Amino acid sequence: MKTEQIAITSEFIKLDSFLKFAGLAQTGGQAKDAIQAGAVLVNGAVCTMRGKKLRPGDVVSTPDIPDMQFEVVSRAD
């Protein structure tokens, strides 16, 4: 499985915002729908909390892109 690193400059990013930031969702509504449908995994487990705080080291994946996962990494300013 390929891992793409997504750098954030803050301490954390909420799951719904991460989906938009990483390009996995076009809108907040699409992000919300995917999360509520159980189509988003955080660290290998289904997550239905759109406000879930992702921190560096967390990995997000979705069945829509089966061979790809997205890792949150820290980027210092």
Protein Blocks (a to p, Z undefined) as FASTA:
>chain_A
ZZdddddfbfbdcfklmmmmnopafbfklmmmmmmnopaceehiacfbfklccdehiacd
dfklmmbccddddddZZ
